[in-house]
Amino acid sequence: SQKFKLFDGVFGTSDEVLGAYESGVDFEKRIAAIDQQCRKPTEIASAFDQLKLELSFEIDEAMSQTRRKLLDLLCEQNGQTLGALCEHLAMARQSVTQHLDLLEEANLVSTTRRGREKLHFINPVPLHDIYERWVRKFELQRLTLLHDLKRELERKPK
């Protein structure tokens, strides 16, 4: 039991990790091996640190995909409750709440209360700032090139 509390603390909630790892069964075998082989808290911590290092890319990518999915869901229908968002994700409400909290800390999602409900809204301002700072420059250049190409093609005799 103590070891699995460490697991929660190191990786976050277990359903996020099991969903992130290619095969939940393989992951459970790795956890079981740590449970069987490690006796001291330092051994346990070291084994989980190694496992976390080995799987960090897959875990980070899965968590990023979850946050992108939440933003997409809010883009489709703004002002959703936690329950409505959870219907589209195969994870515990607590895990979805953690993702939403991160998005709120990043100022990408804002919330408001309506009675007992907490509604989640996508915050377009930081996304627009990114667009203005980075995307618009490339878009303008690409459109200018396309315009120039069109003019050049129209000039050439057929």
N, C-alpha and C positions, 0 to 999 in steps of 0.2 A: 504494500500500500504506500509506504514512504517513497519507494522508487518511482511509482507512477505519479505521485504528487510532484516529484522532481521533473518528470516527463512533461507534465502540464506547464510547469514554470519555465522550462527550457524552450519548449516548442510552441507554446500557446495551447489552445484547446485541441484535444486529440482528434476531433472530427475534421478539423482543418488540415491537420498533418496527414491523417489517413487518406483524405481525399486528394491531398497534394502528391502523395507518393504513388508511383505507377501501380504498384500492387500492394494493397493494404495487408494482404497475407504475408508478403515478404517483409514488410515493415514490422508487423506483429512478431515475426520470427526473430528479427533483429532485436526487438525490445525484450523478447523472452530470453534470448542469449545473454543480454546484459543482465537480466534478472538472475539467471543461473550462474554466471561467471563472476560477477562483481559482488564483493562482500562489504567493503569499506565505502563510506560516503565519498571519499576522494576517487576511488576506482569508478564508482557509479557516475560521478560528475565528469570524469575524464572520458568515459565511454560515451556518454550522451553528447559531450562536446565534439568528439570525433564523428559521431553519427550526424550531428547537426551540421558539421562542416561538410561532410560527404553529400548531404541532401539539401544544402542551403539553396542552391539554384532552383531545384524543383519546388521546394517549399515557397521560396520568394515568388516564383513565377505563378504558382497556384493562388497565392494570396493576392497578387496583383490582378490576376484574372477575375477574382471575386470582386475586388473593388471596382474594376472596369465594368463588370456586370451590373453592380449596384448603380453606377453612374448611368449606364445605358437604360436600366429600368426607370430611373428617375427622369431621364431625358424623354422616354416614351410617355410617361405619366407622372408629372411632378406632384408632390404633396402626398406621398404614400406613407402609410403606417409601417411600423416594423413587421407586423403580421403579414401585410400585403407583400412586402419585399421578401420575407422568408418563404412565401409560397413558391418562389421561383428559384430557390437555392436549397441544395441538399445539405444543410448544416443546421446546427442548433441556433436558437434565437440569440443566445449569449455570444456566439461567434459572429453572427451578423451584426450585433450591437457593437462588438469590438471593431469591426471593419468600418461601420458607420462613424464611430467615434474618431477613428483615424482620418477619415474623409472630412469630418467636421473640423478637426484640428488643423488640417491642411487648407481649410476655408473653401473646400469644394462642395460641401453640403451644409445647409443651414436647417435649423429645425424651429418649429413653433408648436405651441400647445393649443389644442382645440378640445376643451373639456379634459377628459382623461387621456385622450389620444395625443401622441406626439407625431407630427407630420414632418416628413423629410423632403427637402427641396434641393435641387441642384442649384449651385451658385454659379451663374454664368460669367461673373465679372473676372475671376482669375483665369478662366479659360479664354476669355476674350483678350485679356492682357497677354497671354502666351501667344495667341494668334497674332496680335498686333506686333509683338516684339520679334517673333520668329517666322511664322508662316507667311504673313503678308509680304515680307521682303522677297521670299522665293516665288510667291504667287505673281507678284508684279513682274519679276524678271521673266518668268515663264510666259506670261501673257504678252509681254513685249516681244519675246522671241517668236511666238506664234503669229503675232501681228506682222512682224517684219517678214517672216516666211511667207505669209499670205500675200503681202504686197509684192514680194519678189516673184512668186509664182504667177501672180496676175500680170506682171510686166512682161514676162517672157512670151514671145509669139508662139502660136500653136502650129 
